[in-house]
Amino acid sequence: MAQVAMHAQEQVQERHQQHPIRLYLVVWGFLFILSACSYLVDYGGLQGYLRWSLILLFMILKAGLIVAVFMHMAWERLALVYAILLPPLLVLVFVAMMVSESNYTIFTRMAFFGAAQ
């Protein structure tokens, strides 16, 4: 009986994948550096599209690191990764399509109905 319990415990331990603590510390360091860079964009006084582009880039990089390492997506099957990451990407594509269409709609309304006074 004890041998069966010991064997079952060994199987459970084999299934759990342990990642080295160094990996988490390196990712934490990268997150700290990216956060500092995001803060430096504000501190540096950048304005306009450059500021927002850099802030969004740093946010996407941080989110990607968190999803890949802390949510263990880097070690999942490709089908699961697609199931989780593809729908938000498609939503962004559809939002971009709606934004481009909204310009056409507003210009058409202004041409036919005139500008609001």
QUIQUIZI-V630528 format. One record per residue. PSI is psi as a letter, one per 30 degrees, with the letter a starting at -180 (NA if undefined). Layout:
# QUIQUIZI-V630528
psi
PSI
PSI
This chain:
# QUIQUIZI-V630528
psi
e
e
e
e
e
e
e
e
e
e
e
e
e
e
e
k
k
k
k
k
f
e
e
e
e
e
e
e
e
e
e
e
e
e
e
e
e
e
e
f
e
e
e
f
g
k
l
a
e
e
e
e
e
e
e
e
e
e
e
e
e
e
e
e
e
e
e
e
e
f
g
g
f
f
g
l
l
e
e
e
e
e
f
e
f
e
e
e
e
e
e
e
e
e
e
e
e
e
e
e
f
e
e
e
e
e
e
e
e
e
e
e
f
l
k
k
NA
